[in-house]
């Protein structure tokens, strides 16, 4: 019986590291329990780690800083700005620059 358990443990560990790699590279579970999409970072210089798009919002996860998660919605900074941020997030380029130059500290919530 213990041989089957050992076999299952080895197989499961292998599946988690290899077989599930494709899915894991696109969706990451954050400590908050929220599933976020990794930011493509085509320039290789962004401080953004991942994002989650909501109906009228976007949550951005930064790699550095005292606060990791920032919520931007239709109230702050506004629907037009959020739509631009969603477009840049999906492109994988320019979101960090847009936030630092245009949006700045105009976020709804940080944690």
N, C-alpha and C positions, 0 to 999 in steps of 0.2 A: 504494500500500500504506500509506503513512504517513497518508493521509487517513482510511482505515478505522480506524487506531489512534487518531487524534485523535477521531474520532466515538465510538469505543468508550469512550475515557477521559471524554469529556464526558457521555455517556449514563450510565456507571457512577457518576460523581460526582453526577449529578442523582438517580439511583435511590437512592444512599446517603443523600442529604440529604432527599429527599421521599418516595420510594416505601417506604423502610424505616422511616419515622418512627414508624409505629404500633407496630411491634415494639420499636424502640429505646426508646420511652417506657415500656415495661413491664419490660424485662429489660436490665440493664446489666452489662457485664463489668468486673470490678474488676482492679486491678493484680495481685492474687494469682491471677488466672485463674479465680476463682469467679464464677459468675453469681448475681447477687443481685436481689431485687425491690425497687424503690424504695419507700420509706416514703411513704404518702400525705400525712401531716402536715396533717390537716384544720384544725388550729389555726393553722398557719403559723409556729409558734414553736419547733418541735422541733429538737434538735441531731442527730437520727437521720437518716441519709442513706438507708440500705437495710438489708435483712435477708435471711437465707437460713434456711429451715426444714429441719431434718434429721429423722430418725426419732425421736430423743429429745433434740433440741437446737435451739437457735436461735443464729445468728451475727448480731450487730448491727454495722453500720458507722456510726460517728459522724463528723460533719463536722469536729469540732474536737478538739484534745487531742494529747498525745504518742503515744498508741496509738489507732489508728483502728478495729480490729476486736476484738470481744469475743465469746467463746464461752460460752454458758450451756447446761448439759446436765443430765441426770438426777442426776449426782453432785453438781454444784454449780451452781445453788442448790437443785436438786431437781426432780422431775418435775411436781409441782403448780404450782410457780412458773413453770417453762418453759411449761406449757400456758396459763397466764394470759398470759404474754408473747406466745405465738403468737397467741392470740385478740386481744390489743391490737394487735399488728402488722398482722394482717389487717383490723382495723377502721380503722387509720390514725389512731388518736387515743389518747393516754394512755400509750403505751409509755415515753417518756422520763421522765415523772413517776413511773411505777411503778418503773422502774429506780433513779431517784435517791432515792426515798423508802422503797422496800421491799427491793429487791435489793442496792443499794449496791455494795460491793466484793466481793460473793459470786459471782464469775464463775469459770469453769474455766480460761480462758486469755485472754490479750490479746496482740496484736501490731500 
